[in-house]
């Protein structure tokens, strides 16, 4: 009644009421012992017509008794044979799934005649055959599909099923497929396509002779001429060709298939207009070509020269067809043949000498690749979508071919690219943009296709170096950088930077390229995309050639001055560069100033003129932020302040250490920056953004200023520990760890002062309640916990253990218990490993006779049990690599205890601890080894 009300009989205004009533009824059926009987009867008798009800009944049948399921399925199938209206696809798929699961459970033992019963019932009835074919595909998914991971038990079961099917019913199934394909190829194309899909799925593991015979292949070829069937027929033939077999037999199979296809006219691809079919056909030819390549590879290892030569001849007879498909105007058709082309070139690479025909093939492939690399007119450069992304991926495939061509014949590739490039550059003003772009692109791709150590393309091989130098001169002097298309402009700058070592050989060309970077062609181009990329490329160019920039430094800084301005949020005018792009510009400015040949006072003046506007803007914006009440405006101001700090930090990338900062006289400038930026830590709003920026700057200053930064650390730490969020602390701890590791005893007083406030702040954040299902909060706490343990590890390993020892007995105990808890209670192997490293180090430092008072007692009461309890936890997964490392550290901790405590430790284990774990005395005897082997914990477990 409830079901009827929900699905057709109820008042629409009470729809939701009936819906939930129906769900309750279904839940009752699921819980009821005889609920599946109700479902089975309803399905067998066709009581309900609604698809949703039938689908639910099939779900319930999954847990029903097998005998009733079998009867229900066969009755339902019999009803389908008599029905004039076919079920919805999702109902048929669910029925097929239940059929397949029943088959897996009952075949071959309980229901050995499964397929014979099915075939005798359905005959050639289209409705029945539909279910039969869907069931076969469902069985394939459960038993054969290699993309699905199976347990060892499932794999054994599947092997038994396949072996039994081969012996028992496969010939009958193949015959049924042939009858379906023959009977319904004209009247039921959808059913025929289903059957072709089944043949393709099963051919990989059944006897190929059942399919690869004149009767079956001729039928498949006839389908290749039927518009509705030809694509599926191609896929079926591909699976036949793809079947693993003896290389000689595979060659014969491919050759016979090719002969039939060629005789039928399928090799005349230029006459075929159906691109969807051609894409499938290209995939088939690719499969046949790769099959022949694999056969040749196997045969070449046997030493049978005659058969190997015949296979190579067969393979090369397919090259003309391959070239036709490779150069086809449709990129999908071309992309599908790239694999064969690549493998063929790999064969040529292995041959000692190439024939004239093979050289001709290589050149033809090269010309095809050059042609197919070209953009078409429809490519949208300003708003790249899915089609453009697909072409970019296709270009990557073509690049692989170009790289392979370079391995086969580097001289030919170099000469071909040179010819195309030179011809195009001579007439670039009257040439279409896509042809100009691809000419420069080919030159660019030579840099990877003909690799050189550290980009040294202009030394070594004289021919190559000379050719590349000529091409670089042509690129720069031709004026092609003026071409009014963004793709050409970008390719020009990409190529200039790829071959930046050219300017070391011929530095006279630097001014021309610098102007291109700095004017409307580069950083002031009309396209934001071009400006953004050029900012990065300019940075790379300067970092490579800074030794040759001395004469241009101040001119460059003057020309880019407006690009180094902090854009305030209220400006309203779109900036030429984004803040991310400006980072590269500030880094470039820093590199120019620091590496110039000016005296230190001039470098200091230049750096101050670069950073002073940032500091002034920072002060003004910070004052505005503290008074701003609008949250959106606050965010914008905080972002701008963060950018200012980031820009200043980026300029310091030019320095490698404190010495270089002092030599340039820039220490004072960066100390001024520190004093300017630190007040942001006490800002009551937008704390997260501001703290993150200042923290990053402090990291850089520790490297650049070293001990000069120490006076600023206590106040900065005090501010950063107030009102902390997990992320704040997580990012703050690496800063303290960096200071600890770098300065050690110099910062001991500071660490004495900050250690417990930091630890207590961490404890407070970790103890905050969170929702059980709040994955973000759980992850933040996990990462904070890891950072905390990492900090304690740094303290212990940097000789700062005295800082912890001086925190008072109660605080030490509290910290130690958190380490024990991290080692045992939290199922996080990364944190556990760190905790055992800490415990091992503390045992080394405090576990001897002159160690911390009371620590030996802590070892026996807590550390030793932790080493045994942690690996015994259910969450301690020994199949996980990190857990194995944790176990290793756990064992090393025990070894360290033995080293520090000696026989006393062994006696404690034998007489007290191991008996408490009910470990037999015989097993405990392993501990009499002196010292115990590191693996003894594993042995005990």
Secondary structure, DSSP 8 states (H G I E B T S, - for coil): -HHHIIIIIS-GGGHHHHHHHHHHHHHHHHHSTTHHHHHHHHHHHT----HHHHHHHHHHHTTS-HHHHHHHHHHHHHHHHH-SS---HHHHHHHHHHHHHHHHHHTTTT-TTHHHHHHHHHTT-HHHHHHHHHHHHHHHHHHT-TTS---HHHHHHHHHHHHHHHHHTHHHHHHHHHHHHHHHTTT-HHHHHHHHHHHHHHTTTS-GGGTSSHHHHHHHHHHTTSTTTHHHHHHHHHHHHHS---HHHHHHHHHHHHHHHHHTTTT-GGG---HHHHHHHHHHHHHHHHHHHHHHHHHHTTT-HHHHHHHHHHHHTTHHHHHHHHT-SSHHHHHTTHHHHHHHHHHHHHSSS--HHHHHHHHHHHHHHHHHTS--TT--SSS--HHHHHHHHHHHHHHHHHHHHHHH-HHHHHHHHHHHHHHHHHTGGGS-HHHHHHHHHHHHHHHHHT--GGG-TTSSSHHHHHHHHHHHHHHHHT-GGG-S-HHHHHHHHHHHHHTTTHHHH-GGGHHHHHHHHHSTTTTT-S-HHHHHHHHHHHHHHHHHHGGG-GGGHHHHHHHTGGGGS---TT--S--SS-HHHHHHHHHHHHHHHHHSSS-HHHHHHHHHHHHHHHHHHHHHHHHHHHH---HHHHHHHHHHHHHHHHHHHHHGGG--SHHHHHHTT-HHHHHHHHHHHHGGGG-SSSHHHHHHHHHHHHHHHHHHTGGGGHHHHHHHHHHHTTT--HHHHHHHHHHHHHHHHHHGGGGHHHHHHHHHHHHHHHHHHHTS---TT-HHHHHHHHHHHHHHHHHHHHHHHTT-HHHHHTT-HHHHHHHHHHHHHHHHTS--HHHHHHHHHHHHHHHHHHSSTTS-TTHHHHIIIIIHHHHHHHHHSTT--TTSHHHHHHHHHHHHHHHHHHHHHTHHHHHHIIIIIHHHTT--HHHHGGGGSSS--TTHHHHH-
